[in-house]
Amino acid sequence: MMRRQFMYSVLAVALVSLSYTGCQTGETDFGSGPLTVETVPGEAYVHYLDLFWIIRLPNRPQIAVWVEDTDGNYLDTIYVSQRAAYADWRSAPGDDTPAEDLRRPASLPRWTYQATGVPAQQVANERGPMGLADTPDAVTGSTPKNAARFSGSAFEGEDAVRVLLEVNHSTQFNDAYPAEAAEGTEGYSGGEWGSGQPALLYEAEVDPNGSETVPMQLSGHSSPDGSTGAVYTDLSGITSARKILEAAYVHVNRDP
């Protein structure tokens, strides 16, 4: 019965995906405040899941944007994708696991660790849905279909702040992170329906008391399987994931 219901769901989504034209114009705004992170989608922003030979489902990435002090201490979340924040995942084909029991610790492991102080795998095992962080609804939402602006507090009490962005696709496999990688190996990201290439981290340091625009720089990647909260600076195994975003910027607009 569950598999039949899944098939009906896939076919419904497929009807929508068949009319999808790829590039879309316009920009989505989330939140308000003097600090804004602007994202420009790249050519791999939409990643297709191939199902049943003829069905291609458009899949957009999970995104988190947050602020730290210059020592790396977490201050606040500006935005996080709703599915990642509330463990609101969909079952993969042939997976009879109830939706409420699904876990994707490889999705946004660095944000999870910074927001909770606990590695994403441990959070997934111990806390369950709604347990990733005390994330208010105001900073969550569906992944934007196009360019976006995520806004929040600039933390003007700080002399400088670090703004972080984490972005990750599912099933974005390559030679370094293959679907068949064994659990516990360096390239393992969750199996056949895992992330593939790990979540990428972009960052920029800004003066929260002024007005400026700073490009965000790719600084590393998160744990491929969500087992740690570490940042890895070796990007030699990253290929198409670099093209999820074309660019990202931090804008600070402080009234004089």
KEDOLUM-165663 format. One record per residue (C-alpha): residue number from 1; x, y, z. Coordinates in Angstrom, 1 decimal. Example, Ala and Ser with C-alpha at 12.3 -4.5 7.8 and 13.67 -1.06 7.14 Angstrom:
1,12.3,-4.5,7.8 .
2,13.7,-1.1,7.1 .
//
This chain:
1,0.0,0.0,0.0 .
2,2.7,2.5,0.9 .
3,4.6,1.8,-2.3 .
4,1.4,2.3,-4.3 .
5,0.8,5.6,-2.6 .
6,4.4,6.6,-3.3 .
7,3.9,5.8,-7.0 .
8,0.8,8.0,-7.1 .
9,2.8,10.9,-5.5 .
10,5.7,10.5,-7.9 .
11,3.3,10.6,-10.9 .
12,1.6,13.7,-9.6 .
13,5.0,15.5,-9.1 .
14,6.1,14.2,-12.5 .
15,3.3,16.0,-14.2 .
16,4.6,19.2,-12.7 .
17,8.2,18.4,-13.5 .
18,7.4,17.8,-17.2 .
19,6.3,21.4,-17.5 .
20,9.4,22.7,-15.7 .
21,11.4,25.0,-18.0 .
22,14.6,25.4,-15.9 .
23,15.7,29.0,-15.5 .
24,13.2,31.2,-13.7 .
25,13.4,34.9,-13.2 .
26,12.5,36.9,-10.1 .
27,13.8,36.9,-6.5 .
28,12.4,35.6,-3.3 .
29,12.8,37.5,0.0 .
30,12.9,35.9,3.4 .
31,12.9,37.9,6.7 .
32,13.8,41.5,7.3 .
33,16.7,43.4,8.8 .
34,19.9,45.3,8.0 .
35,22.0,42.2,7.1 .
36,21.1,40.3,3.9 .
37,22.6,37.3,2.2 .
38,21.9,37.2,-1.5 .
39,22.2,34.0,-3.5 .
40,22.6,33.6,-7.3 .
41,21.7,30.1,-8.5 .
42,24.2,28.3,-10.6 .
43,23.7,25.8,-13.4 .
44,23.5,22.9,-10.9 .
45,21.0,24.6,-8.6 .
46,18.3,22.3,-9.8 .
47,19.4,18.7,-9.6 .
48,17.2,16.1,-11.2 .
49,16.3,12.7,-9.7 .
50,15.8,10.1,-12.3 .
51,13.0,7.7,-11.4 .
52,11.5,4.8,-13.3 .
53,13.5,5.6,-16.5 .
54,11.1,8.3,-17.8 .
55,10.5,10.5,-14.8 .
56,12.9,13.4,-13.9 .
57,12.0,15.2,-10.6 .
58,13.5,18.6,-10.2 .
59,15.2,18.8,-6.8 .
60,16.5,22.1,-5.2 .
61,19.1,22.3,-2.5 .
62,18.9,22.6,1.3 .
63,20.2,25.9,2.5 .
64,21.1,27.4,5.9 .
65,22.3,30.9,6.6 .
66,23.6,31.9,10.0 .
67,25.8,34.4,11.9 .
68,28.8,33.7,14.2 .
69,31.2,36.0,16.0 .
70,34.8,36.1,14.8 .
71,35.8,33.4,17.2 .
72,33.3,31.0,15.6 .
73,30.7,31.1,18.3 .
74,27.1,30.7,16.9 .
75,24.9,33.8,17.3 .
76,21.7,33.2,15.3 .
77,20.1,31.6,12.3 .
78,18.8,33.9,9.6 .
79,17.3,31.1,7.4 .
80,17.2,27.3,7.1 .
81,15.3,25.2,4.7 .
82,12.1,23.9,6.3 .
83,12.8,20.2,5.5 .
84,16.1,20.3,7.2 .
85,14.8,22.3,10.2 .
86,11.9,20.0,10.9 .
87,13.2,16.7,9.5 .
88,10.3,16.9,7.0 .
89,11.8,14.4,4.5 .
90,10.2,12.4,1.7 .
91,10.7,8.6,1.4 .
92,12.9,7.3,-1.4 .
93,11.4,4.8,-3.9 .
94,11.0,1.4,-2.2 .
95,11.6,2.8,1.3 .
96,8.7,1.9,3.6 .
97,10.2,3.9,6.5 .
98,7.4,6.2,8.0 .
99,8.0,9.8,7.1 .
100,8.3,10.8,10.8 .
101,11.2,8.3,11.2 .
102,13.3,9.5,8.2 .
103,16.6,11.2,8.9 .
104,19.0,13.0,6.6 .
105,22.0,13.9,8.9 .
106,24.2,14.7,5.8 .
107,21.9,17.5,4.8 .
108,23.2,20.5,6.7 .
109,25.7,19.1,9.3 .
110,27.7,22.2,10.0 .
111,24.6,24.4,10.7 .
112,23.1,21.6,12.8 .
113,26.3,21.3,14.9 .
114,26.6,25.1,15.4 .
115,23.0,25.5,16.3 .
116,22.8,22.6,18.7 .
117,26.4,21.8,19.7 .
118,25.7,18.1,18.7 .
119,26.8,16.3,15.5 .
120,23.9,15.8,13.0 .
121,24.0,12.0,13.2 .
122,23.5,12.2,17.0 .
123,20.8,14.8,16.7 .
124,19.0,12.6,14.1 .
125,19.2,9.5,16.3 .
126,18.3,11.1,19.6 .
127,16.0,14.0,19.0 .
128,13.9,13.1,16.0 .
129,11.7,15.5,14.1 .
130,11.6,19.2,15.2 .
131,14.7,18.5,17.2 .
132,17.5,20.0,15.2 .
133,17.4,23.4,16.9 .
134,15.0,25.8,18.5 .
135,14.3,27.3,15.1 .
136,11.4,29.7,15.0 .
137,9.1,29.5,12.0 .
138,10.1,33.0,11.0 .
139,13.5,31.8,9.7 .
140,12.3,28.6,7.9 .
141,10.8,28.2,4.5 .
142,10.7,26.2,1.3 .
143,13.9,26.3,-0.8 .
144,13.7,29.3,-3.2 .
145,13.1,28.4,-6.8 .
146,15.4,31.2,-8.0 .
147,17.6,33.9,-6.6 .
148,16.9,34.8,-3.0 .
149,17.6,37.3,-0.3 .
150,17.7,36.2,3.4 .
151,17.7,39.0,5.9 .
152,18.1,39.3,9.6 .
153,19.8,41.1,12.5 .
154,23.3,42.6,11.9 .
155,24.4,42.2,15.5 .
156,25.6,45.8,15.7 .
157,27.1,45.2,19.2 .
158,29.9,43.2,17.5 .
159,32.9,44.8,15.9 .
160,32.7,42.2,13.1 .
161,30.7,39.1,12.4 .
162,31.1,36.0,10.2 .
163,28.2,35.2,8.0 .
164,28.0,31.5,6.9 .
165,26.0,29.8,4.2 .
166,25.7,26.0,3.9 .
167,24.2,24.4,0.7 .
168,23.7,20.7,-0.1 .
169,21.9,18.5,-2.7 .
170,20.7,15.0,-2.4 .
171,22.1,12.2,-4.7 .
172,24.7,14.5,-6.2 .
173,27.1,11.6,-6.5 .
174,30.5,11.6,-8.2 .
175,33.7,9.5,-8.2 .
176,34.8,10.7,-4.8 .
177,31.4,10.3,-3.2 .
178,29.6,7.4,-5.0 .
179,26.2,5.9,-4.2 .
180,27.8,2.5,-3.5 .
181,30.3,3.8,-0.9 .
182,30.3,1.6,2.2 .
183,29.2,3.1,5.5 .
184,32.2,4.3,7.5 .
185,34.4,5.0,4.4 .
186,35.5,8.5,3.5 .
187,33.1,8.9,0.5 .
188,30.0,7.6,2.3 .
189,27.1,10.1,2.4 .
190,24.1,8.0,3.3 .
191,23.8,5.3,0.7 .
192,21.8,5.1,-2.5 .
193,19.7,8.2,-1.6 .
194,22.3,10.1,0.4 .
195,23.8,13.5,-0.4 .
196,26.7,12.4,-2.6 .
197,29.0,15.4,-2.5 .
198,28.9,17.0,0.9 .
199,27.4,20.3,1.9 .
200,29.5,23.2,0.9 .
201,30.3,26.2,3.1 .
202,30.6,29.8,2.0 .
203,31.5,32.7,4.4 .
204,32.2,36.4,4.6 .
205,33.3,38.7,7.4 .
206,31.5,42.0,7.6 .
207,31.3,45.1,9.8 .
208,27.7,45.0,11.2 .
209,27.8,48.7,12.1 .
210,28.5,50.0,8.6 .
211,27.1,49.6,5.1 .
212,29.0,47.3,2.7 .
213,28.6,44.5,0.2 .
214,31.1,41.5,0.6 .
215,31.2,38.5,-1.7 .
216,31.0,35.2,0.1 .
217,33.9,32.8,-0.5 .
218,33.8,29.0,-0.7 .
219,35.7,27.9,2.4 .
220,35.2,24.2,2.8 .
221,32.7,21.4,3.1 .
222,30.8,19.7,6.0 .
223,31.0,16.1,7.1 .
224,29.8,13.9,4.2 .
225,27.7,11.6,6.4 .
226,26.9,14.1,9.2 .
227,29.0,12.2,11.8 .
228,30.9,15.3,12.9 .
229,30.4,19.1,13.0 .
230,33.9,19.7,11.5 .
231,34.8,21.8,8.5 .
232,37.0,20.2,5.8 .
233,39.0,22.6,3.6 .
234,40.1,20.0,1.1 .
235,37.7,20.5,-1.9 .
236,39.6,18.2,-4.3 .
237,36.7,15.7,-4.5 .
238,34.0,18.4,-5.2 .
239,32.8,18.8,-8.8 .
240,29.2,19.7,-9.7 .
241,28.3,20.9,-6.2 .
242,30.5,23.9,-6.9 .
243,27.9,25.0,-9.4 .
244,24.9,24.9,-7.1 .
245,25.5,28.6,-6.5 .
246,27.0,31.0,-9.1 .
247,27.7,33.5,-6.3 .
248,26.6,34.7,-2.9 .
249,26.9,38.2,-1.3 .
250,26.5,39.7,2.2 .
251,24.9,43.2,2.3 .
252,24.9,45.3,5.4 .
253,22.7,48.4,5.1 .
254,22.9,50.4,8.3 .
255,21.1,53.7,8.4 .
256,23.6,56.6,9.1 .
//
